[in-house]
Amino acid sequence: MLRASYIKRDLVFKEAGGTSRGVLLTKPSWFIRLENEKGDVGMGECSVIPGLSPDDTAELPEVIHQVCSNINNYCQNYHTTLRAYPALRFALETALKGLTQQSAYALFPSAFIEGKASIPINGLIWMGDHDTMLKRIEAKLRDGFSCLKLKVGAIDFEKELSLLKHIRQHYSRNDLELRVDANGAFAPENALERLEALSAYDIHSIEQPIKAGQWEAMHALCQQSPIPIAFDEELIGISDRADKESLLKDIKPQYIILKPSLIGGFQSADEWIALAQNHQIGWWATSALESNLGLSAIAQWVFQKNNPLRQGLGTGQVFTNNLTSPLFLKGEQLYYQPERMWSNPFSEQV
């Protein structure tokens, strides 16, 4: 028999997080704690991005309450009964995994959590005005990043191109990999034109150039784009294996990006990976503004995949009130130092 408890925390951004959907100052997470009869503990995080996460509904707090009050009825079939709540499924999957390990936080034994290996990541540049973004870019380059991901689609497009031009004047594609993320900001009518303009700057890939759900327009873009296209929002809400297969087969993206909080956890992500490999589609994983609890789980999972691409796991330093954890960044490498202690998300001091 399991017992479950939960607590909500609002994570506060150090700097406003700008995307094409607007600016985030805070975001909510619910931490879920499971305990079995032997006293083993598991921890999970239900992280919600306002305006993007399927879990972002008025009913979510009551759903979490009902799940935790009746955890033994949910723990065997939550991937089915909670299909509409992928972040909650991720939290439960992580917590249940923790129950089977020696530590609630060390989920996937590897050289990574032993502190003997690291994960190379991209540097994330949030949207802002031209000068602010330029300062952020230069700071990341000073920190030693050789792969940057820039959010585009919020400020004037010509100014965004000027930022890319500035970077390429100082760093060639051999020195610096550039990824861009439009978060669906381009219109289908002008998307190809903008992709062609971006291609002058040796862009590795672009995430979600147009809004999700426009399969015909997206298929045409994937066939014509001079820049490889990566799906992230396009995967949200697709749970059935047959539907996943149809998406990849019909649209044929060059990459997919796996965000466990948005697609229903590791079981779902593993299914996406298997299907992508069948279609010769590349992939990498990205955190979705989880606290260090969710970020650590994703990092441990992806390390085991031996994926050669840089992962999007650089969000651990964006909050003023993040959990203290063994995770730390050194340049562009994410490390896990096992002797470092975790702070308890249920403590009032967090």
C-alpha positions in Angstrom: 0.0 0.0 0.0 1.2 3.5 -0.9 0.7 6.8 0.8 0.9 10.0 -1.2 1.2 13.7 -0.3 1.7 16.8 -2.4 2.5 20.5 -2.2 2.4 23.3 -4.7 5.3 25.7 -5.2 5.4 28.7 -7.5 8.9 28.9 -9.1 10.1 32.5 -9.6 12.2 33.5 -12.6 15.4 35.4 -12.0 14.7 37.2 -15.3 11.4 37.3 -17.1 11.2 34.3 -19.4 10.2 35.5 -22.8 8.7 33.3 -25.5 6.5 34.1 -28.5 3.5 33.4 -26.3 4.4 36.2 -23.8 6.5 36.7 -20.7 6.6 34.4 -17.7 7.5 35.7 -14.2 6.5 32.6 -12.3 5.3 29.1 -13.0 3.7 26.5 -10.8 4.9 23.0 -9.9 3.3 20.4 -7.7 5.6 18.1 -5.8 4.3 14.6 -5.1 5.8 12.3 -2.4 5.0 8.6 -2.3 5.9 6.2 0.5 5.4 2.5 0.8 4.9 0.2 3.8 8.7 -0.3 4.1 9.3 3.4 4.4 10.8 3.7 0.9 10.2 7.2 -0.6 9.7 8.4 -4.2 9.4 12.0 -5.4 8.0 13.5 -8.6 7.2 16.9 -10.0 4.1 18.0 -12.0 5.5 21.0 -13.7 3.0 23.2 -15.7 3.8 25.9 -18.2 0.9 28.3 -18.3 -0.7 28.5 -21.8 1.2 25.5 -23.1 0.9 22.4 -20.8 -2.2 20.3 -21.3 -2.3 20.1 -17.5 -2.9 23.8 -17.3 -6.6 23.6 -16.4 -8.7 24.8 -13.5 -9.3 21.2 -12.6 -5.7 20.2 -12.1 -5.5 20.9 -8.3 -8.5 18.8 -7.7 -7.2 16.0 -9.9 -3.9 16.0 -8.0 -5.8 15.8 -4.8 -8.0 13.0 -6.0 -5.0 11.0 -7.3 -3.0 11.4 -4.1 -6.1 10.5 -2.0 -6.6 7.4 -4.0 -3.0 6.6 -5.1 -3.4 2.8 -4.9 -6.2 3.0 -7.4 -4.1 5.0 -9.8 -0.6 3.7 -9.5 -1.2 0.7 -11.9 -3.1 2.4 -14.7 -2.3 6.2 -14.5 -0.9 6.3 -18.0 -4.4 5.4 -19.2 -6.7 7.1 -16.7 -4.6 10.3 -16.6 -3.9 10.6 -20.4 -5.1 14.2 -20.4 -2.5 15.1 -17.7 1.0 14.4 -19.1 2.9 16.4 -16.4 1.0 14.5 -13.7 1.9 11.2 -15.3 5.5 12.2 -15.5 5.4 13.1 -11.7 3.9 9.7 -10.8 6.2 7.8 -13.1 9.2 9.5 -11.5 8.0 9.0 -7.9 7.2 5.3 -8.5 10.6 4.8 -10.1 12.2 6.4 -7.0 10.5 3.8 -4.7 12.4 1.1 -6.4 15.9 2.7 -6.0 18.2 3.2 -3.1 17.4 6.9 -3.2 14.2 8.8 -4.1 16.3 11.1 -6.3 18.8 8.7 -8.0 16.5 7.0 -10.5 18.8 5.6 -13.2 22.1 4.3 -11.9 25.0 5.4 -14.2 28.3 7.1 -14.4 26.4 10.4 -14.5 24.9 10.2 -11.0 28.2 8.8 -9.7 29.7 12.1 -10.7 32.0 10.4 -13.2 30.5 11.7 -16.4 28.6 14.8 -17.7 26.0 15.7 -20.3 26.8 18.4 -22.9 24.0 20.9 -23.2 23.0 23.9 -25.4 22.9 27.4 -24.0 19.4 28.8 -23.9 18.9 32.5 -24.9 15.5 33.8 -23.8 13.7 36.4 -25.9 14.2 40.0 -25.1 15.0 43.2 -26.9 18.0 43.2 -29.2 20.5 44.6 -26.7 19.4 42.3 -23.9 19.6 39.2 -26.2 23.0 40.2 -27.4 24.3 40.5 -23.8 22.9 37.1 -23.0 24.5 35.6 -26.1 27.9 37.1 -25.2 27.6 35.8 -21.6 26.9 32.3 -22.8 29.9 32.4 -25.2 32.2 33.6 -22.4 31.0 30.6 -20.4 32.2 28.3 -23.0 29.1 27.1 -24.8 29.6 25.8 -28.3 25.9 25.3 -29.0 23.3 28.1 -28.5 19.5 27.9 -28.8 17.8 31.3 -29.5 14.1 32.0 -29.1 12.9 33.8 -32.2 9.5 35.2 -33.2 8.8 37.9 -30.6 10.9 40.9 -31.6 11.4 42.4 -35.1 12.5 39.6 -37.4 15.2 41.8 -39.0 16.7 42.4 -35.6 16.7 38.7 -34.9 18.6 38.2 -38.2 21.0 40.9 -37.2 21.8 39.0 -33.9 22.5 35.8 -35.9 24.7 37.8 -38.3 26.6 39.2 -35.4 27.3 35.8 -34.0 28.4 34.4 -37.4 30.7 37.3 -37.9 32.7 36.0 -34.9 32.0 32.3 -34.9 31.7 29.9 -37.8 29.5 26.8 -37.8 32.6 24.8 -36.9 33.0 26.8 -33.8 29.4 27.2 -32.7 26.2 25.3 -33.4 23.1 27.5 -33.6 19.6 26.3 -33.0 16.5 28.5 -33.1 13.0 28.0 -31.6 10.1 29.8 -33.1 7.4 28.3 -30.8 5.0 28.4 -33.7 5.4 32.1 -34.3 5.6 32.1 -38.1 2.6 32.1 -40.3 2.4 29.3 -42.9 2.3 32.0 -45.7 5.7 33.5 -44.8 7.4 30.6 -42.9 9.4 29.3 -45.9 10.6 32.8 -46.7 11.8 33.3 -43.1 13.5 29.9 -43.1 15.4 30.8 -46.2 16.5 34.0 -44.6 17.6 32.2 -41.5 19.5 29.6 -43.5 22.1 32.2 -44.4 23.5 31.8 -40.9 24.2 28.0 -40.9 21.3 27.1 -38.5 21.5 23.5 -37.2 17.7 23.3 -36.8 14.5 25.2 -36.1 11.9 24.1 -33.6 8.2 24.4 -34.4 8.3 27.2 -37.1 4.5 27.3 -37.3 1.8 26.4 -34.8 1.1 22.7 -34.1 -1.8 20.9 -35.8 -1.3 22.2 -39.3 -0.1 18.9 -40.7 -0.4 19.7 -44.4 1.4 23.0 -44.1 4.1 21.5 -41.8 4.6 18.6 -44.2 5.3 21.0 -47.1 7.7 23.0 -44.9 9.6 19.9 -43.8 10.1 18.9 -47.5 11.1 22.4 -48.7 12.9 24.0 -45.7 16.6 24.7 -46.1 16.9 24.2 -42.3 16.1 20.9 -40.6 12.8 21.2 -38.7 12.3 19.8 -35.2 9.0 19.2 -33.5 8.2 19.8 -29.9 4.7 21.3 -29.5 3.6 19.1 -32.4 4.0 16.1 -30.1 1.8 17.5 -27.3 -1.5 15.7 -26.9 -0.6 12.7 -29.1 -0.7 9.6 -26.9 -1.7 6.6 -29.0 1.1 4.8 -30.7 -0.8 4.7 -34.0 -1.2 8.5 -33.9 2.5 9.0 -33.1 3.3 6.8 -36.1 1.0 8.8 -38.4 2.6 12.1 -37.3 6.1 11.0 -38.1 5.2 9.1 -41.2 2.9 11.8 -42.7 4.9 14.9 -41.9 8.5 13.6 -41.8 10.3 16.0 -39.6 14.1 15.9 -39.4 14.1 15.8 -35.5 11.7 15.5 -32.6 12.3 17.0 -29.2 11.2 15.1 -26.2 9.9 17.0 -23.1 8.6 14.4 -20.6 6.4 16.8 -18.7 4.6 17.7 -22.0 4.3 14.2 -23.5 3.5 12.0 -20.5 6.9 10.9 -19.1 9.6 8.4 -19.9 7.4 5.6 -21.1 5.9 7.8 -23.7 9.3 9.3 -24.6 10.8 5.9 -25.1 7.9 5.0 -27.5 8.6 8.2 -29.5 12.3 7.4 -29.7 11.6 3.9 -31.1 9.2 5.2 -33.7 11.6 8.0 -34.7 14.4 5.6 -35.2 12.3 3.5 -37.4 11.8 6.5 -39.7 15.4 7.7 -39.5 14.4 10.8 -37.5 16.8 12.3 -35.0 15.9 13.4 -31.5 17.1 15.1 -28.3 15.5 15.8 -24.9 14.7 19.2 -23.4 13.5 20.2 -19.9 10.3 22.2 -19.8 11.0 24.6 -16.9 10.8 22.0 -14.2 12.6 22.6 -10.9 15.8 20.7 -10.3 13.7 17.7 -9.3 12.2 17.2 -12.7 15.4 18.3 -14.5 17.5 15.8 -12.6 15.1 12.9 -13.6 15.2 13.9 -17.2 19.0 14.2 -17.2 19.5 10.8 -15.6 17.1 9.2 -18.1 18.7 10.8 -21.2 22.2 10.1 -20.1 21.5 6.4 -20.5 20.4 6.9 -24.1 23.9 7.7 -25.3 22.5 10.4 -27.7 25.3 12.3 -29.3 23.3 15.5 -29.8 23.4 18.2 -27.2 20.5 18.1 -24.8 18.3 21.1 -23.7 18.9 20.8 -20.0 20.2 24.3 -19.1 17.1 25.6 -17.2 18.3 24.7 -13.6 19.6 28.2 -12.9 16.6 30.3 -14.1 14.7 30.3 -10.8 15.4 32.2 -7.6 13.8 29.5 -5.4 14.9 26.3 -7.1 15.6 23.2 -5.0 19.1 22.8 -3.9 20.4 19.7 -5.7 23.5 17.7 -6.8 23.1 19.2 -10.3 25.6 21.9 -11.4 26.9 23.4 -14.6 30.5 23.8 -15.5 30.7 25.6 -18.9 28.4 23.6 -21.2 28.6 20.4 -19.2 25.9 19.4 -16.7 27.2 17.4 -13.8 25.7 15.5 -10.9 27.7 15.6 -7.7 26.2 12.8 -5.5 27.6 14.1 -2.2 25.6 17.3 -2.6 22.3 17.3 -0.6 18.8 17.8 -1.9 16.6 20.4 -0.3 13.1 19.1 0.7 10.4 20.6 -1.5 8.0 20.1 1.4 10.1 22.3 3.7 8.9 25.8 4.4 12.5 27.0 3.8 12.4 26.2 0.1 
